[in-house]
Amino acid sequence: MNRAVRRLVGAAVAVVSVAALGALSQLPYTPEPGPEALLRLSWRARGERVETCRELSEEEQRNLPQHMRRERICEGTTAEYRLRVKVDGERRVDGPVQGSGEVQVRPLYVYREIAVPPGEHRLEVTLERLAQTRTEAGAEEKEEEEDDREDRDRRRAREAAVPRRLTLERVVRLGPRQVLLVTYDSERRELVLRP
Amino acid sequence: MISLTLQALDTAARRVLAWLDAAMNRLYGWRGNPMYQSGALTVALLLLLIATGVYLLFFYRVGSPYESVGRITDQVWLGRWIRGLHRYAGDAAVVTAALHAFRVYAQGRRWGPRTLAWVSGAVLFGLILVCGWTGYVMVWDTFGQVLAVEGARFIDLLPLFSEPIGRAFTGERALGGAFFFLNLFLHIALPIGLGMVLWLHVSRVARPVLLPPRRLMWTVFALLTSAAVLLPVRIAPEATPFARPERAPLDVFYAFWLPLTEGRPAWAIWLIGAALVLVVLLVPVWSRPAAVRRPPKSMVDERLCTGCRQCALDCPYEAIEMLPRTDGRADVVAHVTPDRCVSCGICAGSCAPMGVGPPGRTGRDQIERVRAFVAERRPGMGDVVVVACTRGAGGIGQSDAVDGNPVYPVQCAGNLHTSVIEYLVRAGAGGVLVAACPLRDCWNREGARWLEERVYHDREADLKERVDRRRVRIAHGGLGERAQLHAELRRFQTEIRALAVAPGEDEIDLLLLCEPADDADSEKPAPGREA
């Protein structure tokens, strides 16, 4: 191969390489191809707090630093809920929803995606608090008798918590690859559809 | 079994690299061979990325990312091609960085003192990919959205955030400017981190070459600019959480993994990803040769060291420092730092009194060896002794003879002491052809360069004036360039035959010229000091 031919081939290789770079930089791509639409359930909500309270003995109080002494201590977690989703009568989700965090004291996060064929569908979403245990009930009864600052905070939190039962029943029409969001509106305290 | 597999992997990688190098040398010559400049090209491309990125930054708005990138793309005369150049430079940086890693792997320069360079190189590569990721999210088109959602899916598996960050992209609420500001911050902060890791990456080499030859660099920049003008980078439809993107033009260089991870459980991706990262990071551990096969580090014979500093100057890994003498003699003495020494032996070629080098490869050892070689092969006036590097040089160093000419193999042309060449010529060989690797492809970085300077430019330890330069030739060729070296040998042989016959000397005692300064009676050098 003489020098001129080598240069020509060299230039061609360089041009083809750069063209390939350009092409591979913008490769036509469809993520998860298919016409399926998506039902997306996503929300953050404060669940009810379930507490077990007990009186501290005098000795226990003495062992605490002075500024931490109190008559009663309450320990608890976020209540457990159950999420059920039916699409056209078919159960697609049925499982527990617990407070997040290591000891489940943080809010409830729901994030599920359900692929459905485009078209009209009957959608039923239910978020329901699971039944209380006897201890919890006892603790709550006791709370009603108290009326200090902690109890007021507790009551406020209970009022701000997601209702014990949330439901959404709607007939929806979904286009190909459309995403319909089911979320919780904390002001209206109900499940809503978006957009 | 594992050892055999690794050996096969090494051989395959070396063959592929030799073929690629040879092809590129044929097309562009060794000076313009981009394979030899892969690391330096990556740095040049990163600088280009910074330059174009600064321009784009003036027009980017975190409050309306998609619209602002759209406006840049609509600037037909400048914005569009600068954005294209930014994109293509980023893509090319991934390619050159990957080629650089492959080259280093194939050449076996990946363990021992080179561990830091390997590990920091892997970190640099990861940082480049993450930086590109944040760059795509900045645009906030469908491709950016896909990357953001997929990234959030992986990150949410780790107990890092109190709230899953994936929720930011579900459409519950509009994505605020804070997210794009954070993303922009990362896109700017990561290159600063890149700079620091790059410093670490080259911290163990002397005279690091950070930029390629200007001609190659500007050619690459021009090619990428042409691509930016002729193949303008498009902007995909705006991201929306309420539709699954139909079209998300994929950048294979930054998102090659996307088609593989989509729809698969995040924990499985983490497991596979972590395993792959571990395999790459631990290359210096699993691929190093067994202890018995590792070459010994250089040593210094203090009795011979004159404190000239040449070995410290020539060492490509800054493994030699000059320390005050402790034996009562004036000045300084060379001292090898074993943690940095890769046993390249270049110091052996640089030491005129032959007092430094790996055991068995010092100048004095080389004289002993060449003496035995001459006694056995008896090269005559018609012969050209081919001194060939065993790692590159067309593989000639692995042969016993080439075209009937005896081959004298050396581990690197750079650790060849010029006295060996002198000895061969004075012993009656018609000529000496040193088959070295191309200057930018020396396995020991600077061996071929120092050899040239020692033979032709009086660098210590230089080839003495008394040696007829017409009988000495240096030829360069990569592992896959045997044919070119053969051709050079034939040309040289023809020239040698035209020269008058120079009778060989019977008694050649080069060692008499460089006896120990304070111990002329000793027959053999004492063991050197190793730190």
Interface residues (C-beta under 8 A of the other chain):
Chain A: M1 R6 V9 G10 V13 A14 V15 V18 A19 L21 G22 A23 L24 S25 Q26 L27 P28 Y29 T30 P31 E32 E36 A37 L38 R40 S42 W43 R44 S100 G101 R106 Y109 Y111 R177 Q178 V179 L180 L181 T183 R194 P195
Chain B: R26 L27 Y28 R87 Y88 D91 A92 V95 V146 S162 E163 P164 G166 R167 T170 G171 E172 T219 L223 L224 S226 A227 L231 V233 R234 P241 F242 A243 R244 P245 E246 R247 A248 P249 L250 D251 V252 F253 L258 P259 E262 G263
